[in-house]
Amino acid sequence: MLAGEGNSARQVERAVDTRPKRAEEGRAVNAARVIAFPLSSHEAKGVPSANRGYRAFKRSVDILSASILLIALAPLMLIVAALTKATSPGPVIFRQSRLTLGGKVFTMFKFRTMAMDAEDGSGAVWAASKDPRVTTLGRILRKTRLDELPQLFNVLRGEMSLIGPRPERPEFAVHLSEELPGFNRRLEVRGGITGLAQVSSGYAACLDSYRRKVDLDLHYVDNLSAMMDLKIAVKTVLVILTGSGAR
């Protein structure tokens, strides 16, 4: 590793500051008590041995890949952080409670793309096309998916995978689990930075579009394999290059 690259990676880590704030930890605990997602019958019966083997391999790939990407992309992440700070008031990193494997609540990191206090008046809402709360730089970051890069730290912490169902917000999950059968089965694997639903149908903006997303997520959970992950990774690169599905 070059000395400059190592220094850049450490600077990015300090900027992100992956240690959750005490208030956020409190909210996560409260959310976990309210949601209390039950394990599905699949989870309760245990994962097939072949699948368990791939999951262990997948975790190793996640750690290695996330480490390499953080080092390689550290200069770019520093530039994004500086631009975010310079173009709009507020923190560089946006923190939000999400759900992952087993219904665990964790703090997910993103480069901030919205104006400060964007949900103060509306509360939690789904992403919308041409969302007025998104900053000018935020639109570029979302289109290129650069806003998701800090989630590489979530991958290293074991809270996320590079590929998997998109982690959902607890506020939405309570309603969605009641409306969409099988929704909780998404929690049988770690949430991902990218996934089959993201590269196939883009963002979900309503219950009907989310139903399609859940179907794709369950297909991923039931057919988890190296080949599927490889196909999703290739499609993700194409989505980044074309900007399709961005909000």
Secondary structure as the mmCIF struct_conf table of DSSP 4:
data_model
#
loop_
_struct_conf.conf_type_id
_struct_conf.id
_struct_conf.beg_label_comp_id
_struct_conf.beg_label_asym_id
_struct_conf.beg_label_seq_id
_struct_conf.end_label_comp_id
_struct_conf.end_label_asym_id
_struct_conf.end_label_seq_id
HELX_RH_AL_P HELX_RH_AL_P1 ALA A 3 VAL A 16
BEND BEND1 ARG A 19 ARG A 19
HELX_LH_PP_P HELX_LH_PP_P1 PRO A 20 LYS A 21
HELX_RH_AL_P HELX_RH_AL_P2 ARG A 22 ILE A 35
HELX_LH_PP_P HELX_LH_PP_P2 PHE A 37 SER A 40
HELX_RH_AL_P HELX_RH_AL_P3 SER A 41 LYS A 45
HELX_RH_AL_P HELX_RH_AL_P4 SER A 49 THR A 87
BEND BEND2 SER A 88 GLY A 90
BEND BEND3 VAL A 92 VAL A 92
STRN STRN1 ILE A 93 LEU A 99
HELX_RH_3T_P HELX_RH_3T_P1 LEU A 101 GLY A 103
STRN STRN2 VAL A 105 PHE A 111
STRN STRN3 MET A 114 MET A 114
TURN_TY1_P TURN_TY1_P1 MET A 116 SER A 122
BEND BEND4 ALA A 124 ALA A 124
TURN_TY1_P TURN_TY1_P2 SER A 129 LYS A 130
TURN_TY1_P TURN_TY1_P3 PRO A 132 ARG A 133
STRN STRN4 VAL A 134 VAL A 134
HELX_RH_AL_P HELX_RH_AL_P5 THR A 136 THR A 144
TURN_TY1_P TURN_TY1_P4 ARG A 145 ARG A 145
HELX_RH_3T_P HELX_RH_3T_P2 LEU A 146 GLU A 148
TURN_TY1_P TURN_TY1_P5 LEU A 149 PRO A 150
HELX_RH_AL_P HELX_RH_AL_P6 GLN A 151 LEU A 156
TURN_TY1_P TURN_TY1_P6 ARG A 157 GLY A 158
BEND BEND5 GLU A 159 GLU A 159
STRN STRN5 MET A 160 ILE A 163
BEND BEND6 GLY A 164 PRO A 165
HELX_LH_PP_P HELX_LH_PP_P3 ARG A 166 ARG A 169
HELX_RH_AL_P HELX_RH_AL_P7 PRO A 170 GLU A 179
BEND BEND7 LEU A 180 LEU A 180
TURN_TY1_P TURN_TY1_P7 PRO A 181 GLY A 182
HELX_RH_3T_P HELX_RH_3T_P3 PHE A 183 GLU A 188
BEND BEND8 VAL A 189 VAL A 189
STRN STRN6 GLY A 191 THR A 194
HELX_RH_AL_P HELX_RH_AL_P8 LEU A 196 SER A 201
BEND BEND9 CYS A 206 CYS A 206
HELX_RH_AL_P HELX_RH_AL_P9 LEU A 207 ASP A 222
TURN_TY1_P TURN_TY1_P8 ASN A 223 ASN A 223
HELX_RH_AL_P HELX_RH_AL_P10 ALA A 226 THR A 242
TURN_TY1_P TURN_TY1_P9 GLY A 243 GLY A 245
#
